[in-house]
């Protein structure tokens, strides 16, 4: 019963991640386009793109939050397993669960703090210097990405714990 709940939650997170991936792809496209226009304008016409640094910074905030989430779901983070592979399967599982739970706590706190920063920026009316773009929506997007990343770590640790208790091997979903 609990495993079915975790599986359905995982499917929901994976579906949401696909949408967030497209937001990340658009952010990458914006970064490439703005950088290209800025470089060409600066060196060919001696006219850099006004606010290019601001646009890049805001785009990177969006990209950063969702890139961490996507990479975690795909289990694509780089790890050095020089010593890890020498441990028993049970010890590896315990270390993995512990690391995911610690990551859940730390990134949960960071996500919450970014959310509070977004609230502060919203109340203060913080904007970018040249273009006057509001900063808070991008802070909220970053907080969402980080919070989903944190929850994904929790789900991964719960899934690993349930698999450990049932004695089954991991199957299917990548989270």
Backbone as ProteinMPNN parsed JSONL, in Angstrom:
{"seq_chain_A": "XXXXXXXXXXXXXXXXXXXXXXXXXXXXXXXXXXXXXXXXXXXXXXXXXXXXXXXXXXXXXXXXXXXXXXXXXXXXXXXXXXXXXXXXXXXXXXXXXXXXXXXXXXXXXXXXXXXXXXXXXXXXXXXXXXXXXXXXXXXXXXXXXXXXXXXXXXXXXXXXXXXXXXXXXXXXXXX", "coords_chain_A": {"N_chain_A": [[0.823, -1.189, 0.0], [1.838, 1.307, 0.909], [3.995, 1.407, -0.791], [2.705, 1.65, -3.25], [1.651, 4.217, -3.007], [4.008, 5.705, -2.904], [4.999, 5.078, -5.458], [2.995, 6.242, -7.118], [3.287, 8.894, -6.383], [5.887, 9.298, -7.256], [5.533, 9.037, -10.023], [3.936, 11.274, -10.486], [5.728, 13.328, -9.777], [7.68, 12.874, -11.705], [6.211, 13.474, -14.024], [5.662, 16.195, -13.618], [8.26, 17.079, -13.662], [8.959, 16.79, -16.332], [7.584, 18.921, -17.495], [8.891, 21.017, -16.198], [11.402, 20.619, -17.246], [11.127, 21.592, -19.848], [10.821, 24.276, -19.288], [13.367, 24.739, -18.342], [14.811, 24.189, -20.713], [13.947, 26.303, -22.291], [15.04, 28.37, -20.812], [17.77, 27.864, -21.212], [17.902, 28.356, -23.958], [17.273, 31.083, -23.981], [19.478, 32.065, -22.579], [21.585, 31.417, -24.358], [20.801, 32.866, -26.65], [20.677, 35.561, -25.697], [23.331, 35.897, -24.829], [24.691, 35.563, -27.264], [23.643, 37.688, -28.849], [24.487, 39.836, -27.275], [27.324, 39.567, -27.35], [27.849, 39.77, -30.124], [26.742, 42.313, -30.618], [28.359, 43.856, -28.926], [31.037, 43.51, -29.899], [30.935, 43.761, -32.675], [29.352, 45.974, -33.302], [29.808, 47.783, -31.345], [27.88, 48.117, -29.4], [26.61, 46.905, -26.717], [24.107, 44.581, -25.488], [21.554, 45.965, -23.672], [21.052, 45.318, -20.306], [21.748, 42.667, -20.41], [23.261, 41.096, -18.611], [21.526, 41.003, -16.428], [19.325, 39.605, -17.463], [20.578, 37.179, -18.02], [21.335, 36.365, -15.419], [18.812, 36.029, -14.169], [17.712, 34.071, -15.795], [19.459, 31.982, -15.286], [18.832, 31.437, -12.643], [16.333, 30.249, -12.891], [17.015, 28.049, -14.499], [18.901, 26.736, -12.867], [17.502, 25.756, -10.555], [15.708, 23.881, -11.67], [17.394, 22.225, -13.103], [18.871, 20.865, -11.171], [16.83, 19.321, -10.045], [16.014, 17.715, -12.238], [18.385, 16.305, -12.8], [18.696, 14.845, -10.464], [16.419, 13.201, -10.489], [16.994, 11.677, -12.735], [19.1, 10.369, -11.751], [21.663, 11.354, -12.225], [23.761, 12.671, -11.031], [27.188, 13.222, -10.414], [29.269, 10.885, -8.887], [31.834, 9.757, -6.735], [32.983, 6.666, -6.37], [35.03, 5.259, -5.149], [35.614, 4.041, -2.654], [33.1, 3.33, -1.877], [32.014, 1.21, -3.423], [33.222, -0.955, -2.304], [31.938, -1.525, 0.008], [29.402, -3.496, 1.633], [26.249, -4.422, 0.077], [24.129, -3.735, 1.727], [25.303, -1.825, 3.476], [25.91, 0.143, 1.581], [23.33, 0.887, 0.85], [22.357, 1.928, 3.264], [24.088, 4.123, 3.622], [23.376, 5.565, 1.342], [20.661, 6.134, 1.884], [20.952, 7.643, 4.231], [22.477, 9.822, 3.235], [20.643, 10.904, 1.394], [18.58, 11.683, 3.131], [19.876, 13.602, 4.72], [20.505, 15.437, 2.701], [17.868, 16.098, 1.949], [17.037, 17.51, 4.251], [18.891, 19.687, 4.384], [18.628, 20.923, 1.802], [15.925, 21.43, 1.893], [15.772, 23.411, 3.855], [17.294, 25.39, 2.573], [15.666, 25.85, 0.306], [13.38, 26.886, 1.579], [14.455, 29.214, 2.7], [15.13, 30.624, 0.371], [12.579, 31.01, -0.61], [11.568, 32.71, 1.427], [13.257, 34.877, 0.953], [12.297, 35.598, -1.558], [9.717, 36.461, -0.812], [10.434, 38.679, 0.729], [11.669, 40.258, -1.249], [9.48, 40.676, -2.895], [7.755, 42.182, -1.242], [9.379, 44.419, -0.84], [9.6, 45.32, -3.366], [11.731, 44.802, -5.07], [13.767, 45.171, -7.913], [15.523, 44.582, -11.036], [18.52, 46.355, -11.936], [18.984, 47.75, -14.494], [16.886, 47.066, -16.344], [14.635, 46.972, -14.786], [13.203, 44.706, -14.05], [11.092, 42.626, -12.084], [12.374, 40.853, -9.297], [11.455, 38.923, -7.537], [9.638, 36.89, -8.701], [11.416, 35.142, -9.957], [12.957, 34.283, -7.862], [11.032, 32.855, -6.474], [10.543, 30.817, -8.322], [13.041, 29.563, -8.333], [13.053, 28.729, -5.649], [10.928, 26.903, -5.74], [11.996, 24.929, -7.476], [14.201, 24.06, -5.931], [12.898, 23.146, -3.632], [11.32, 21.057, -4.67], [13.418, 19.453, -5.496], [14.482, 18.81, -2.976], [12.316, 17.359, -1.902], [12.315, 15.246, -3.68], [14.677, 13.97, -2.966], [13.888, 13.054, -0.438], [11.835, 11.28, -1.181], [13.343, 9.446, -2.654], [14.92, 8.373, -0.61], [12.955, 7.204, 1.032], [11.906, 5.332, -0.729], [14.142, 3.713, -1.169], [14.449, 2.749, 1.415], [12.058, 1.303, 1.767], [12.415, -0.629, -0.199], [14.61, -1.893, 0.849], [13.546, -3.009, 3.16], [11.653, -4.742, 2.072], [13.241, -6.378, 0.617], [13.475, -6.346, -2.081], [14.759, -5.618, -5.382], [15.637, -2.498, -6.974], [13.336, -1.117, -9.317], [11.967, -0.094, -12.471], [10.921, 3.103, -12.149], [12.925, 6.03, -12.258], [13.473, 7.608, -10.091]], "CA_chain_A": [[0.0, 0.0, 0.0], [2.727, 2.456, 0.991], [4.807, 1.403, -2.008], [1.863, 2.183, -4.325], [1.599, 5.66, -2.801], [5.305, 6.238, -3.325], [5.073, 4.964, -6.919], [2.142, 7.245, -7.757], [3.937, 10.181, -6.139], [7.032, 9.359, -8.163], [5.021, 9.298, -11.383], [3.517, 12.679, -10.51], [6.931, 14.162, -9.778], [8.316, 12.73, -13.018], [5.405, 14.219, -14.997], [5.924, 17.618, -13.388], [9.635, 17.345, -14.07], [8.98, 16.945, -17.787], [7.179, 20.301, -17.761], [9.971, 21.882, -15.735], [12.51, 20.483, -18.192], [10.893, 22.52, -20.956], [11.143, 25.607, -18.773], [14.833, 24.78, -18.347], [15.27, 24.292, -22.103], [13.694, 27.683, -22.723], [16.055, 29.194, -20.131], [19.042, 27.688, -21.923], [17.778, 29.059, -25.241], [17.364, 32.517, -23.686], [20.878, 32.344, -22.226], [22.382, 31.372, -25.594], [20.398, 33.978, -27.517], [21.095, 36.831, -25.099], [24.796, 35.955, -24.88], [25.099, 35.766, -28.667], [23.302, 39.061, -29.251], [25.347, 40.739, -26.523], [28.698, 39.485, -27.863], [27.871, 40.34, -31.478], [26.527, 43.757, -30.494], [29.505, 44.494, -28.268], [32.272, 43.483, -30.673], [30.745, 44.146, -34.075], [28.687, 47.275, -33.43], [30.16, 48.559, -30.162], [26.624, 48.372, -28.68], [26.178, 45.693, -26.0], [22.688, 44.464, -25.188], [21.223, 46.55, -22.381], [20.449, 44.405, -19.349], [22.056, 41.268, -20.716], [23.678, 40.402, -17.381], [20.337, 40.766, -15.612], [18.555, 38.532, -18.101], [21.329, 35.941, -17.812], [21.241, 35.979, -14.01], [17.466, 35.543, -13.889], [17.547, 32.807, -16.518], [20.235, 30.955, -14.583], [18.093, 31.065, -11.435], [15.314, 29.296, -13.327], [17.697, 26.848, -14.971], [19.569, 26.062, -11.759], [16.565, 25.005, -9.727], [15.131, 22.74, -12.378], [18.463, 21.319, -13.528], [19.163, 19.996, -10.023], [15.726, 18.375, -9.931], [16.081, 16.771, -13.353], [19.565, 15.462, -12.642], [18.425, 13.923, -9.362], [15.447, 12.2, -10.928], [17.683, 10.795, -13.673], [20.257, 9.829, -11.021], [22.783, 11.75, -13.066], [24.805, 13.381, -10.301], [28.482, 12.546, -10.433], [29.701, 10.414, -7.576], [33.099, 9.041, -6.723], [32.687, 5.475, -5.57], [36.283, 4.543, -4.941], [35.469, 3.197, -1.469], [31.69, 2.954, -1.75], [31.752, -0.09, -4.045], [33.813, -2.009, -1.477], [31.019, -1.817, 1.1], [28.328, -4.448, 1.309], [25.059, -3.793, -0.516], [23.363, -3.162, 2.83], [25.994, -0.609, 3.91], [25.703, 1.133, 0.517], [21.946, 1.335, 0.946], [22.252, 2.763, 4.464], [24.779, 5.379, 3.317], [22.553, 6.257, 0.358], [19.479, 6.651, 2.589], [21.414, 8.711, 5.12], [22.837, 10.977, 2.41], [19.419, 11.502, 0.845], [17.859, 12.353, 4.214], [20.625, 14.817, 5.055], [20.264, 16.35, 1.587], [16.488, 16.572, 2.082], [16.994, 18.527, 5.299], [19.666, 20.875, 4.023], [18.021, 21.599, 0.653], [14.627, 21.934, 2.331], [16.041, 24.684, 4.529], [17.713, 26.352, 1.548], [14.473, 26.196, -0.468], [12.544, 27.743, 2.409], [15.112, 30.517, 2.81], [14.979, 31.306, -0.924], [11.178, 31.442, -0.63], [11.482, 33.895, 2.294], [13.92, 35.958, 0.226], [11.344, 36.02, -2.582], [8.685, 37.257, -0.143], [11.04, 39.963, 1.082], [11.847, 41.018, -2.494], [8.153, 41.059, -3.364], [7.285, 43.283, -0.386], [10.247, 45.585, -1.031], [9.519, 45.756, -4.76], [13.069, 44.721, -5.665], [13.842, 44.981, -9.365], [16.876, 44.635, -11.577], [18.988, 47.733, -12.062], [18.841, 48.387, -15.803], [15.606, 46.805, -17.004], [13.547, 47.109, -13.834], [12.431, 43.467, -13.963], [10.932, 42.186, -10.694], [13.247, 39.737, -8.967], [10.78, 37.915, -6.721], [9.139, 35.69, -9.392], [12.527, 34.239, -10.248], [13.321, 33.675, -6.585], [10.007, 31.847, -6.193], [10.785, 29.685, -9.225], [14.211, 28.867, -7.796], [12.617, 28.061, -4.416], [10.13, 25.749, -6.147], [12.916, 23.904, -7.972], [14.991, 23.528, -4.814], [11.992, 22.4, -2.759], [11.02, 19.796, -5.354], [14.655, 18.674, -5.404], [14.537, 18.299, -1.612], [11.293, 16.323, -1.762], [12.767, 14.098, -4.463], [15.642, 13.257, -2.123], [13.121, 12.34, 0.585], [11.161, 10.163, -1.842], [14.365, 8.451, -2.973], [15.331, 7.681, 0.611], [11.84, 6.35, 1.453], [11.823, 4.216, -1.671], [15.259, 2.812, -0.867], [14.156, 2.119, 2.7], [11.018, 0.292, 1.553], [13.01, -1.718, -0.963], [15.487, -2.614, 1.781], [12.711, -3.807, 4.052], [10.98, -5.813, 1.339], [14.256, -7.228, 0.035], [13.389, -6.296, -3.541], [15.688, -4.755, -6.09], [14.983, -1.341, -7.594], [12.737, -1.388, -10.603], [11.133, 0.893, -13.132], [11.088, 4.538, -12.095], [14.306, 6.43, -12.06], [13.673, 8.35, -8.839]], "C_chain_A": [[0.87, 1.257, 0.0], [3.578, 2.56, -0.277], [4.006, 1.954, -3.181], [1.743, 3.698, -4.226], [2.896, 6.31, -3.267], [5.419, 6.188, -4.844], [4.217, 6.021, -7.611], [2.708, 8.647, -7.547], [5.118, 10.363, -7.077], [6.592, 9.665, -9.589], [4.587, 10.748, -11.522], [4.705, 13.627, -10.571], [7.624, 14.072, -11.14], [7.543, 13.491, -14.097], [5.641, 15.713, -14.859], [7.326, 17.986, -13.85], [9.748, 17.525, -15.578], [8.573, 18.362, -18.187], [8.306, 21.251, -17.375], [11.193, 21.786, -16.641], [12.343, 21.452, -19.35], [11.157, 23.953, -20.525], [12.661, 25.783, -18.744], [15.393, 24.902, -19.752], [15.073, 25.704, -22.627], [14.714, 28.619, -22.079], [17.407, 29.087, -20.826], [19.015, 28.439, -23.248], [17.897, 30.571, -25.035], [18.805, 32.897, -23.372], [21.746, 32.39, -23.476], [22.072, 32.571, -26.476], [20.89, 35.313, -26.977], [22.616, 36.967, -25.151], [25.281, 36.234, -26.3], [24.832, 37.188, -29.123], [24.211, 40.058, -28.549], [26.767, 40.748, -27.077], [28.788, 40.112, -29.259], [27.692, 41.852, -31.418], [27.723, 44.478, -29.914], [30.711, 44.591, -29.196], [32.109, 43.912, -32.124], [30.193, 45.557, -34.229], [28.992, 48.222, -32.276], [28.907, 48.98, -29.384], [26.179, 47.091, -27.961], [24.678, 45.737, -25.735], [22.424, 44.977, -23.779], [20.541, 45.509, -21.491], [20.765, 42.94, -19.571], [22.473, 40.494, -19.468], [22.484, 40.086, -16.496], [19.513, 39.607, -16.166], [19.252, 37.189, -17.883], [21.215, 35.454, -16.371], [19.868, 35.393, -13.687], [17.2, 34.214, -14.586], [18.298, 31.675, -15.826], [19.557, 30.524, -13.286], [17.026, 30.036, -11.781], [15.97, 27.971, -13.706], [18.291, 26.051, -13.808], [18.637, 25.209, -10.922], [16.048, 23.754, -10.413], [16.19, 21.765, -12.871], [18.834, 20.359, -12.396], [18.093, 18.921, -9.885], [15.815, 17.304, -11.009], [17.239, 15.785, -13.174], [19.371, 14.444, -11.519], [17.47, 12.829, -9.789], [16.094, 11.205, -11.889], [18.852, 10.061, -13.018], [21.551, 10.11, -11.797], [23.876, 12.511, -12.348], [26.084, 12.546, -10.307], [28.824, 12.118, -9.013], [31.013, 9.652, -7.744], [32.915, 7.852, -5.796], [33.925, 4.603, -5.35], [36.175, 3.573, -3.766], [34.064, 2.62, -1.362], [31.41, 1.565, -2.3], [32.317, -1.247, -3.222], [32.937, -2.373, -0.282], [30.002, -2.852, 0.656], [27.137, -3.684, 0.736], [24.219, -3.117, 0.57], [23.988, -1.856, 3.318], [25.831, 0.501, 2.866], [24.311, 1.734, 0.605], [21.765, 2.269, 2.145], [22.915, 4.12, 4.224], [23.96, 6.217, 2.349], [21.327, 6.886, 1.02], [19.866, 7.814, 3.487], [21.745, 9.977, 4.334], [21.62, 11.684, 1.833], [18.636, 12.245, 1.917], [18.563, 13.642, 4.654], [20.424, 15.87, 3.962], [18.865, 16.929, 1.624], [16.414, 17.698, 3.102], [17.686, 19.812, 4.898], [18.997, 21.635, 2.879], [16.618, 22.089, 0.969], [14.77, 23.289, 3.013], [16.434, 25.749, 3.508], [16.512, 26.797, 0.708], [13.561, 27.138, 0.294], [13.144, 29.143, 2.523], [15.014, 31.309, 1.498], [13.541, 31.806, -1.074], [10.998, 32.701, 0.222], [12.143, 35.098, 1.635], [13.007, 36.499, -0.868], [10.225, 36.863, -1.988], [9.197, 38.643, 0.218], [11.194, 40.849, -0.164], [10.507, 41.499, -3.045], [7.62, 42.25, -2.574], [8.077, 44.562, -0.635], [10.162, 46.126, -2.46], [10.866, 45.739, -5.467], [12.986, 44.431, -7.159], [15.301, 44.984, -9.799], [17.234, 46.09, -11.869], [18.687, 48.405, -13.393], [17.446, 48.248, -16.394], [14.402, 46.955, -16.078], [12.654, 45.886, -13.75], [12.284, 43.067, -12.498], [11.743, 40.912, -10.442], [12.475, 38.588, -8.294], [10.218, 36.721, -7.506], [10.243, 34.663, -9.671], [13.025, 33.573, -8.971], [12.304, 32.607, -6.19], [10.188, 30.613, -7.072], [11.975, 28.87, -8.741], [13.837, 28.108, -6.521], [11.786, 26.818, -4.737], [11.028, 24.61, -6.621], [13.708, 23.253, -6.855], [14.116, 22.692, -3.885], [11.609, 21.063, -3.381], [12.233, 18.87, -5.352], [14.757, 18.027, -4.024], [13.529, 17.169, -1.41], [11.666, 15.067, -2.545], [13.792, 13.293, -3.679], [14.934, 12.467, -1.026], [12.447, 11.111, -0.019], [12.162, 9.06, -2.173], [14.776, 7.682, -1.723], [14.216, 6.763, 1.113], [11.72, 5.132, 0.559], [12.937, 3.202, -1.389], [15.013, 2.071, 0.444], [13.099, 1.024, 2.545], [11.552, -0.893, 0.763], [13.914, -2.56, -0.073], [14.664, -3.532, 2.673], [12.046, -4.964, 3.322], [11.967, -6.778, 0.7], [14.237, -7.239, -1.474], [14.49, -5.401, -4.1], [14.91, -3.605, -6.698], [14.48, -1.693, -8.963], [12.119, -0.125, -11.156], [11.575, 2.336, -13.018], [12.501, 4.917, -11.695], [14.527, 7.177, -10.756], [14.106, 7.387, -7.763]], "O_chain_A": [[0.665, 2.161, -0.81], [3.847, 3.656, -0.77], [4.562, 2.655, -4.026], [1.733, 4.389, -5.244], [2.879, 7.339, -3.942], [5.885, 7.147, -5.46], [4.658, 6.633, -8.583], [2.617, 9.493, -8.437], [5.326, 11.445, -7.625], [7.221, 10.468, -10.279], [4.837, 11.381, -12.548], [4.695, 14.605, -11.318], [8.099, 15.079, -11.665], [8.149, 14.088, -14.987], [5.802, 16.418, -15.855], [7.548, 19.08, -14.368], [10.551, 18.331, -16.047], [9.15, 18.939, -19.109], [8.639, 22.172, -18.121], [11.937, 22.756, -16.788], [13.315, 22.069, -19.787], [11.662, 24.757, -21.31], [13.175, 26.849, -19.083], [16.353, 25.641, -19.97], [15.933, 26.24, -23.325], [15.198, 29.551, -22.721], [18.103, 30.085, -21.008], [19.995, 29.086, -23.619], [18.546, 31.258, -25.823], [19.299, 33.923, -23.838], [22.555, 33.304, -23.637], [22.983, 33.219, -26.992], [21.458, 36.111, -27.723], [23.132, 38.035, -25.48], [26.18, 37.049, -26.506], [25.701, 37.825, -29.719], [24.659, 41.025, -29.164], [27.355, 41.815, -27.256], [29.699, 40.892, -29.536], [28.41, 42.59, -32.092], [28.068, 45.577, -30.348], [31.345, 45.643, -29.274], [33.068, 44.382, -32.737], [30.53, 46.256, -35.185], [28.484, 49.343, -32.24], [28.87, 50.055, -28.785], [25.451, 46.282, -28.536], [24.062, 46.803, -25.756], [23.002, 44.483, -22.811], [19.557, 44.892, -21.898], [20.124, 42.067, -18.986], [22.068, 39.344, -19.295], [22.43, 39.021, -15.881], [19.062, 38.739, -15.418], [18.601, 36.184, -17.596], [21.021, 34.262, -16.13], [19.774, 34.371, -13.006], [16.541, 33.335, -14.03], [17.822, 30.54, -15.788], [19.69, 29.373, -12.872], [16.836, 29.063, -11.051], [15.526, 26.904, -13.281], [18.189, 24.825, -13.778], [18.952, 24.06, -10.614], [15.962, 22.69, -9.798], [15.897, 20.581, -13.039], [19.082, 19.177, -12.637], [18.401, 17.755, -9.64], [15.701, 16.114, -10.716], [17.08, 14.581, -13.376], [19.833, 13.308, -11.622], [17.688, 11.656, -9.485], [15.774, 10.017, -11.857], [19.511, 9.235, -13.65], [22.396, 9.236, -11.99], [24.83, 12.958, -12.984], [26.046, 11.319, -10.216], [28.685, 12.89, -8.064], [31.253, 8.998, -8.759], [32.717, 8.011, -4.591], [33.854, 3.374, -5.367], [36.595, 2.42, -3.867], [33.875, 1.536, -0.812], [30.642, 0.812, -1.7], [31.928, -2.397, -3.424], [33.156, -3.397, 0.365], [29.774, -3.056, -0.536], [27.029, -2.467, 0.888], [23.662, -2.042, 0.346], [23.273, -0.88, 3.549], [25.637, 1.664, 3.222], [24.134, 2.942, 0.453], [21.087, 3.29, 2.038], [22.356, 5.154, 4.589], [23.857, 7.434, 2.507], [20.994, 8.039, 0.747], [19.194, 8.845, 3.505], [21.343, 11.076, 4.718], [21.57, 12.913, 1.789], [18.088, 13.315, 1.655], [17.91, 14.649, 4.927], [20.201, 17.045, 4.255], [18.679, 18.118, 1.361], [15.794, 18.729, 2.843], [17.133, 20.901, 5.055], [18.815, 22.849, 2.965], [16.161, 23.066, 0.376], [13.979, 24.201, 2.772], [15.957, 26.882, 3.575], [16.356, 27.986, 0.43], [13.025, 28.085, -0.28], [12.425, 30.139, 2.452], [14.834, 32.527, 1.52], [13.311, 32.895, -1.6], [10.349, 33.654, -0.211], [11.643, 36.218, 1.746], [12.942, 37.709, -1.085], [9.82, 37.864, -2.579], [8.505, 39.646, 0.043], [10.887, 42.04, -0.129], [10.412, 42.597, -3.594], [7.101, 43.207, -3.149], [7.514, 45.657, -0.64], [10.594, 47.245, -2.734], [11.12, 46.554, -6.354], [12.236, 43.562, -7.601], [16.194, 45.342, -9.03], [16.358, 46.94, -12.028], [18.182, 49.527, -13.413], [16.888, 49.224, -16.895], [13.268, 47.053, -16.548], [11.475, 46.003, -13.416], [13.249, 43.156, -11.74], [11.784, 40.012, -11.281], [12.817, 37.419, -8.472], [10.315, 35.6, -7.007], [10.006, 33.457, -9.619], [13.466, 32.424, -9.0], [12.672, 31.572, -5.633], [10.005, 29.488, -6.608], [11.934, 27.64, -8.737], [14.261, 26.967, -6.334], [11.928, 25.791, -4.073], [10.846, 23.461, -6.217], [13.871, 22.033, -6.832], [14.547, 21.645, -3.404], [11.577, 20.045, -2.69], [12.095, 17.653, -5.224], [15.078, 16.844, -3.91], [13.854, 16.142, -0.815], [11.365, 13.953, -2.117], [13.778, 12.063, -3.723], [15.327, 11.343, -0.717], [12.486, 10.028, 0.564], [11.869, 7.878, -1.994], [14.959, 6.466, -1.776], [14.495, 5.656, 1.574], [11.462, 4.027, 1.035], [12.703, 1.994, -1.373], [15.338, 0.889, 0.56], [13.229, -0.054, 3.124], [11.182, -2.037, 1.028], [13.982, -3.781, -0.216], [15.033, -4.682, 2.912], [11.891, -6.047, 3.886], [11.586, -7.873, 0.285], [14.914, -8.059, -2.094], [15.063, -4.561, -3.406], [13.702, -3.697, -6.916], [15.102, -2.467, -9.691], [11.786, 0.799, -10.413], [12.503, 2.757, -13.709], [13.167, 4.234, -10.918], [15.674, 7.362, -10.351], [14.331, 7.795, -6.624]]}, "name": "protein", "num_of_chains": 1, "seq": "XXXXXXXXXXXXXXXXXXXXXXXXXXXXXXXXXXXXXXXXXXXXXXXXXXXXXXXXXXXXXXXXXXXXXXXXXXXXXXXXXXXXXXXXXXXXXXXXXXXXXXXXXXXXXXXXXXXXXXXXXXXXXXXXXXXXXXXXXXXXXXXXXXXXXXXXXXXXXXXXXXXXXXXXXXXXXXX"}
